[in-house]
């Protein structure tokens, strides 16, 4: 059985590099908690296999854990 996750839209503080790359820096959760993105390990065009949708998938490190952040 496959269980799909609900999409959760969050505010993201990001910056653009001089080369035009979008670099996420911080996530603000629905309840106002903020989480620093300590590292962006990868960026690629990908589909969300759990919640559906296609866009840029950032593999990020937050609090020592690897997470996926999607930009649709």
Biotite code that builds the C-alpha atoms (Angstrom):
import biotite.structure as struc

atoms = struc.array([
    struc.Atom([0.000, 0.000, 0.000], chain_id="A", res_id=1, res_name="UNK", atom_name="CA", element="C"),
    struc.Atom([1.320, 3.450, -0.927], chain_id="A", res_id=2, res_name="UNK", atom_name="CA", element="C"),
    struc.Atom([0.560, 6.348, 1.383], chain_id="A", res_id=3, res_name="UNK", atom_name="CA", element="C"),
    struc.Atom([0.783, 9.819, -0.128], chain_id="A", res_id=4, res_name="UNK", atom_name="CA", element="C"),
    struc.Atom([1.952, 12.686, 2.033], chain_id="A", res_id=5, res_name="UNK", atom_name="CA", element="C"),
    struc.Atom([0.091, 15.954, 2.133], chain_id="A", res_id=6, res_name="UNK", atom_name="CA", element="C"),
    struc.Atom([1.869, 18.848, 0.526], chain_id="A", res_id=7, res_name="UNK", atom_name="CA", element="C"),
    struc.Atom([2.807, 21.491, 3.025], chain_id="A", res_id=8, res_name="UNK", atom_name="CA", element="C"),
    struc.Atom([3.541, 24.900, 1.572], chain_id="A", res_id=9, res_name="UNK", atom_name="CA", element="C"),
    struc.Atom([6.124, 26.819, 3.583], chain_id="A", res_id=10, res_name="UNK", atom_name="CA", element="C"),
    struc.Atom([7.774, 30.210, 3.328], chain_id="A", res_id=11, res_name="UNK", atom_name="CA", element="C"),
    struc.Atom([11.375, 29.995, 2.170], chain_id="A", res_id=12, res_name="UNK", atom_name="CA", element="C"),
    struc.Atom([14.026, 32.660, 2.577], chain_id="A", res_id=13, res_name="UNK", atom_name="CA", element="C"),
    struc.Atom([16.329, 32.360, -0.434], chain_id="A", res_id=14, res_name="UNK", atom_name="CA", element="C"),
    struc.Atom([18.998, 34.305, -2.234], chain_id="A", res_id=15, res_name="UNK", atom_name="CA", element="C"),
    struc.Atom([20.091, 34.460, -5.833], chain_id="A", res_id=16, res_name="UNK", atom_name="CA", element="C"),
    struc.Atom([23.746, 33.940, -6.670], chain_id="A", res_id=17, res_name="UNK", atom_name="CA", element="C"),
    struc.Atom([25.487, 36.216, -9.153], chain_id="A", res_id=18, res_name="UNK", atom_name="CA", element="C"),
    struc.Atom([25.039, 33.364, -11.651], chain_id="A", res_id=19, res_name="UNK", atom_name="CA", element="C"),
    struc.Atom([21.261, 33.468, -11.172], chain_id="A", res_id=20, res_name="UNK", atom_name="CA", element="C"),
    struc.Atom([20.968, 30.307, -9.079], chain_id="A", res_id=21, res_name="UNK", atom_name="CA", element="C"),
    struc.Atom([18.236, 30.209, -6.430], chain_id="A", res_id=22, res_name="UNK", atom_name="CA", element="C"),
    struc.Atom([19.692, 29.119, -3.073], chain_id="A", res_id=23, res_name="UNK", atom_name="CA", element="C"),
    struc.Atom([17.262, 28.331, -0.215], chain_id="A", res_id=24, res_name="UNK", atom_name="CA", element="C"),
    struc.Atom([18.547, 29.527, 3.182], chain_id="A", res_id=25, res_name="UNK", atom_name="CA", element="C"),
    struc.Atom([15.710, 29.154, 5.709], chain_id="A", res_id=26, res_name="UNK", atom_name="CA", element="C"),
    struc.Atom([12.285, 27.511, 6.008], chain_id="A", res_id=27, res_name="UNK", atom_name="CA", element="C"),
    struc.Atom([9.448, 29.030, 8.047], chain_id="A", res_id=28, res_name="UNK", atom_name="CA", element="C"),
    struc.Atom([6.953, 26.366, 9.115], chain_id="A", res_id=29, res_name="UNK", atom_name="CA", element="C"),
    struc.Atom([3.172, 26.949, 9.325], chain_id="A", res_id=30, res_name="UNK", atom_name="CA", element="C"),
    struc.Atom([3.339, 27.716, 13.066], chain_id="A", res_id=31, res_name="UNK", atom_name="CA", element="C"),
    struc.Atom([6.137, 30.268, 12.650], chain_id="A", res_id=32, res_name="UNK", atom_name="CA", element="C"),
    struc.Atom([9.084, 28.067, 13.606], chain_id="A", res_id=33, res_name="UNK", atom_name="CA", element="C"),
    struc.Atom([12.172, 28.807, 11.510], chain_id="A", res_id=34, res_name="UNK", atom_name="CA", element="C"),
    struc.Atom([14.733, 26.264, 10.377], chain_id="A", res_id=35, res_name="UNK", atom_name="CA", element="C"),
    struc.Atom([18.100, 27.149, 8.889], chain_id="A", res_id=36, res_name="UNK", atom_name="CA", element="C"),
    struc.Atom([19.126, 25.217, 5.790], chain_id="A", res_id=37, res_name="UNK", atom_name="CA", element="C"),
    struc.Atom([22.749, 24.433, 6.595], chain_id="A", res_id=38, res_name="UNK", atom_name="CA", element="C"),
    struc.Atom([23.580, 22.859, 3.247], chain_id="A", res_id=39, res_name="UNK", atom_name="CA", element="C"),
    struc.Atom([22.093, 22.373, -0.217], chain_id="A", res_id=40, res_name="UNK", atom_name="CA", element="C"),
    struc.Atom([23.437, 19.047, -1.445], chain_id="A", res_id=41, res_name="UNK", atom_name="CA", element="C"),
    struc.Atom([21.688, 18.808, -4.805], chain_id="A", res_id=42, res_name="UNK", atom_name="CA", element="C"),
    struc.Atom([19.210, 20.496, -7.123], chain_id="A", res_id=43, res_name="UNK", atom_name="CA", element="C"),
    struc.Atom([17.432, 18.724, -9.970], chain_id="A", res_id=44, res_name="UNK", atom_name="CA", element="C"),
    struc.Atom([14.185, 18.628, -11.900], chain_id="A", res_id=45, res_name="UNK", atom_name="CA", element="C"),
    struc.Atom([12.118, 15.887, -10.304], chain_id="A", res_id=46, res_name="UNK", atom_name="CA", element="C"),
    struc.Atom([8.643, 14.692, -9.414], chain_id="A", res_id=47, res_name="UNK", atom_name="CA", element="C"),
    struc.Atom([7.434, 14.361, -5.850], chain_id="A", res_id=48, res_name="UNK", atom_name="CA", element="C"),
    struc.Atom([6.792, 10.631, -5.518], chain_id="A", res_id=49, res_name="UNK", atom_name="CA", element="C"),
    struc.Atom([4.854, 11.057, -2.262], chain_id="A", res_id=50, res_name="UNK", atom_name="CA", element="C"),
    struc.Atom([2.666, 14.105, -2.801], chain_id="A", res_id=51, res_name="UNK", atom_name="CA", element="C"),
    struc.Atom([2.642, 14.503, -6.577], chain_id="A", res_id=52, res_name="UNK", atom_name="CA", element="C"),
    struc.Atom([3.747, 17.443, -8.670], chain_id="A", res_id=53, res_name="UNK", atom_name="CA", element="C"),
    struc.Atom([6.852, 18.271, -10.684], chain_id="A", res_id=54, res_name="UNK", atom_name="CA", element="C"),
    struc.Atom([9.419, 20.992, -10.169], chain_id="A", res_id=55, res_name="UNK", atom_name="CA", element="C"),
    struc.Atom([12.899, 21.700, -8.892], chain_id="A", res_id=56, res_name="UNK", atom_name="CA", element="C"),
    struc.Atom([13.824, 19.421, -6.008], chain_id="A", res_id=57, res_name="UNK", atom_name="CA", element="C"),
    struc.Atom([16.442, 20.676, -3.583], chain_id="A", res_id=58, res_name="UNK", atom_name="CA", element="C"),
    struc.Atom([18.125, 18.135, -1.327], chain_id="A", res_id=59, res_name="UNK", atom_name="CA", element="C"),
    struc.Atom([18.870, 20.133, 1.814], chain_id="A", res_id=60, res_name="UNK", atom_name="CA", element="C"),
    struc.Atom([20.254, 19.544, 5.289], chain_id="A", res_id=61, res_name="UNK", atom_name="CA", element="C"),
    struc.Atom([18.189, 20.951, 8.183], chain_id="A", res_id=62, res_name="UNK", atom_name="CA", element="C"),
    struc.Atom([19.108, 20.148, 11.801], chain_id="A", res_id=63, res_name="UNK", atom_name="CA", element="C"),
    struc.Atom([21.425, 17.395, 10.558], chain_id="A", res_id=64, res_name="UNK", atom_name="CA", element="C"),
    struc.Atom([18.657, 15.655, 8.579], chain_id="A", res_id=65, res_name="UNK", atom_name="CA", element="C"),
    struc.Atom([18.353, 15.414, 4.820], chain_id="A", res_id=66, res_name="UNK", atom_name="CA", element="C"),
    struc.Atom([15.076, 16.810, 3.471], chain_id="A", res_id=67, res_name="UNK", atom_name="CA", element="C"),
    struc.Atom([13.581, 17.472, 0.055], chain_id="A", res_id=68, res_name="UNK", atom_name="CA", element="C"),
    struc.Atom([12.328, 20.956, -0.724], chain_id="A", res_id=69, res_name="UNK", atom_name="CA", element="C"),
    struc.Atom([10.305, 21.426, -3.917], chain_id="A", res_id=70, res_name="UNK", atom_name="CA", element="C"),
    struc.Atom([9.926, 24.590, -5.965], chain_id="A", res_id=71, res_name="UNK", atom_name="CA", element="C"),
    struc.Atom([6.952, 24.090, -8.296], chain_id="A", res_id=72, res_name="UNK", atom_name="CA", element="C"),
])
